[in-house]
Structures are given as C-alpha cells and as structure tokens.
Amino acid sequence: MRNWRWVLLALALLLAWLQYRFWFGPGNSGEVMTLEAQVEHQNRDNDGLQQRNDALAAEVQDLKDGQAAIEERARSELGMIKPGEKFYRVVEDAPVAPVRAPAAAPVVEHPADVP
C-alpha cells in the first residue's frame, strides 16, 4: 500500500513538472503560437512577392519576344513616335486666380482742409 502512495506522488510531481515546462519553460505554448503567427505573416508576404515576381517575369518575357511591348514602352516612357506620325500635345488650362481690383489709395484729411 505504501509503495502506491510513492508512485502516485512521483507521477503527480512528474505531471506538475511537465505542465510547468509546457506553460512557462523554453519553447512554451505562447512562443509556439507567436512563431506560428510569424510564419503565417511571412507566408502572406512571400505570396505577394511571388505574384510581383511572376508579373515582372511575364513583362521581361514579353519584352524579349514581342515588338508591341517594346513599342508601347518607347511611346509611353520615352515619348518616341514613328517616322511620319504627327504628335499632338493637349495641355489643359491651369486654374487662373481671380483678378482682384486694386485697393484704393487711403484718403488723408489735412487739418487745414477741415472747416
């Protein structure tokens, strides 16, 4: 009978020690949840960067293969035109500040002019 008490006490102490390590020790559950959140955030960042890389790779491939992309880029970024084309530039009117009437000169009365 006495041996069972010692075994139960040892098991209870072992359980308490394991629980302490689980909640407060190195690699505890809080650290694990924090690391999982960081991994999820990094995966979202990586997905966005992968989409950007795919778009850039498609643009590079288009520039290597197609003349239309090169022509469009030369027109939009460098302002180039083909020989024989006419270039029209449309400039919108800038807002004009309202014209203010000039201020009237102040009237100064001289004491000699007052009756």
TORKOL-4160 file (C-alpha; in steps of 0.2 Angstrom, whole numbers, padded with zeros to 4 digits, m for minus):
115
<pt num="1" X="0000" Y="0000" Z="0000"/>
<pt num="2" X="0014" Y="0012" Z="0004"/>
<pt num="3" X="0023" Y="0009" Z="m0012"/>
<pt num="4" X="0007" Y="0015" Z="m0022"/>
<pt num="5" X="0007" Y="0032" Z="m0012"/>
<pt num="6" X="0025" Y="0035" Z="m0018"/>
<pt num="7" X="0022" Y="0030" Z="m0036"/>
<pt num="8" X="0006" Y="0042" Z="m0036"/>
<pt num="9" X="0017" Y="0056" Z="m0028"/>
<pt num="10" X="0031" Y="0053" Z="m0041"/>
<pt num="11" X="0018" Y="0054" Z="m0055"/>
<pt num="12" X="0010" Y="0069" Z="m0048"/>
<pt num="13" X="0027" Y="0078" Z="m0047"/>
<pt num="14" X="0031" Y="0072" Z="m0065"/>
<pt num="15" X="0014" Y="0079" Z="m0071"/>
<pt num="16" X="0017" Y="0096" Z="m0062"/>
<pt num="17" X="0034" Y="0097" Z="m0069"/>
<pt num="18" X="0028" Y="0094" Z="m0087"/>
<pt num="19" X="0014" Y="0106" Z="m0085"/>
<pt num="20" X="0026" Y="0119" Z="m0079"/>
<pt num="21" X="0038" Y="0116" Z="m0094"/>
<pt num="22" X="0023" Y="0117" Z="m0106"/>
<pt num="23" X="0016" Y="0133" Z="m0100"/>
<pt num="24" X="0032" Y="0143" Z="m0094"/>
<pt num="25" X="0048" Y="0133" Z="m0100"/>
<pt num="26" X="0058" Y="0136" Z="m0116"/>
<pt num="27" X="0048" Y="0133" Z="m0131"/>
<pt num="28" X="0031" Y="0135" Z="m0121"/>
<pt num="29" X="0014" Y="0136" Z="m0129"/>
<pt num="30" X="0015" Y="0155" Z="m0130"/>
<pt num="31" X="0031" Y="0155" Z="m0140"/>
<pt num="32" X="0024" Y="0142" Z="m0152"/>
<pt num="33" X="0009" Y="0152" Z="m0155"/>
<pt num="34" X="0019" Y="0168" Z="m0158"/>
<pt num="35" X="0031" Y="0158" Z="m0170"/>
<pt num="36" X="0016" Y="0151" Z="m0180"/>
<pt num="37" X="0009" Y="0169" Z="m0182"/>
<pt num="38" X="0026" Y="0175" Z="m0188"/>
<pt num="39" X="0026" Y="0160" Z="m0201"/>
<pt num="40" X="0009" Y="0164" Z="m0207"/>
<pt num="41" X="0013" Y="0183" Z="m0209"/>
<pt num="42" X="0029" Y="0178" Z="m0219"/>
<pt num="43" X="0019" Y="0166" Z="m0230"/>
<pt num="44" X="0007" Y="0180" Z="m0234"/>
<pt num="45" X="0022" Y="0192" Z="m0238"/>
<pt num="46" X="0030" Y="0178" Z="m0249"/>
<pt num="47" X="0014" Y="0176" Z="m0259"/>
<pt num="48" X="0013" Y="0194" Z="m0263"/>
<pt num="49" X="0032" Y="0194" Z="m0268"/>
<pt num="50" X="0029" Y="0179" Z="m0278"/>
<pt num="51" X="0015" Y="0187" Z="m0288"/>
<pt num="52" X="0026" Y="0203" Z="m0291"/>
<pt num="53" X="0040" Y="0192" Z="m0297"/>
<pt num="54" X="0028" Y="0182" Z="m0309"/>
<pt num="55" X="0022" Y="0199" Z="m0316"/>
<pt num="56" X="0040" Y="0205" Z="m0319"/>
<pt num="57" X="0045" Y="0189" Z="m0327"/>
<pt num="58" X="0030" Y="0190" Z="m0339"/>
<pt num="59" X="0034" Y="0208" Z="m0343"/>
<pt num="60" X="0053" Y="0203" Z="m0346"/>
<pt num="61" X="0047" Y="0188" Z="m0357"/>
<pt num="62" X="0035" Y="0200" Z="m0367"/>
<pt num="63" X="0049" Y="0212" Z="m0369"/>
<pt num="64" X="0061" Y="0199" Z="m0376"/>
<pt num="65" X="0048" Y="0191" Z="m0388"/>
<pt num="66" X="0036" Y="0205" Z="m0393"/>
<pt num="67" X="0039" Y="0221" Z="m0403"/>
<pt num="68" X="0022" Y="0228" Z="m0397"/>
<pt num="69" X="0028" Y="0229" Z="m0379"/>
<pt num="70" X="0044" Y="0237" Z="m0384"/>
<pt num="71" X="0035" Y="0250" Z="m0395"/>
<pt num="72" X="0022" Y="0254" Z="m0381"/>
<pt num="73" X="0036" Y="0256" Z="m0368"/>
<pt num="74" X="0046" Y="0268" Z="m0380"/>
<pt num="75" X="0030" Y="0278" Z="m0383"/>
<pt num="76" X="0024" Y="0280" Z="m0365"/>
<pt num="77" X="0041" Y="0281" Z="m0356"/>
<pt num="78" X="0052" Y="0289" Z="m0369"/>
<pt num="79" X="0039" Y="0299" Z="m0379"/>
<pt num="80" X="0045" Y="0292" Z="m0395"/>
<pt num="81" X="0035" Y="0292" Z="m0411"/>
<pt num="82" X="0036" Y="0283" Z="m0428"/>
<pt num="83" X="0043" Y="0292" Z="m0443"/>
<pt num="84" X="0028" Y="0300" Z="m0452"/>
<pt num="85" X="0017" Y="0301" Z="m0437"/>
<pt num="86" X="0011" Y="0318" Z="m0430"/>
<pt num="87" X="0012" Y="0321" Z="m0412"/>
<pt num="88" X="m0001" Y="0332" Z="m0403"/>
<pt num="89" X="0000" Y="0338" Z="m0386"/>
<pt num="90" X="m0015" Y="0343" Z="m0376"/>
<pt num="91" X="m0012" Y="0355" Z="m0362"/>
<pt num="92" X="m0027" Y="0358" Z="m0351"/>
<pt num="93" X="m0029" Y="0376" Z="m0344"/>
<pt num="94" X="m0022" Y="0379" Z="m0327"/>
<pt num="95" X="m0034" Y="0387" Z="m0315"/>
<pt num="96" X="m0032" Y="0406" Z="m0315"/>
<pt num="97" X="m0033" Y="0415" Z="m0299"/>
<pt num="98" X="m0047" Y="0428" Z="m0298"/>
<pt num="99" X="m0042" Y="0446" Z="m0303"/>
<pt num="100" X="m0043" Y="0457" Z="m0288"/>
<pt num="101" X="m0047" Y="0476" Z="m0290"/>
<pt num="102" X="m0033" Y="0487" Z="m0284"/>
<pt num="103" X="m0035" Y="0494" Z="m0267"/>
<pt num="104" X="m0040" Y="0512" Z="m0267"/>
<pt num="105" X="m0027" Y="0524" Z="m0260"/>
<pt num="106" X="m0032" Y="0530" Z="m0242"/>
<pt num="107" X="m0039" Y="0547" Z="m0241"/>
<pt num="108" X="m0030" Y="0558" Z="m0229"/>
<pt num="109" X="m0038" Y="0573" Z="m0222"/>
<pt num="110" X="m0027" Y="0588" Z="m0218"/>
<pt num="111" X="m0032" Y="0598" Z="m0203"/>
<pt num="112" X="m0031" Y="0613" Z="m0214"/>
<pt num="113" X="m0045" Y="0606" Z="m0226"/>
<pt num="114" X="m0057" Y="0603" Z="m0212"/>
<pt num="115" X="m0069" Y="0618" Z="m0209"/>
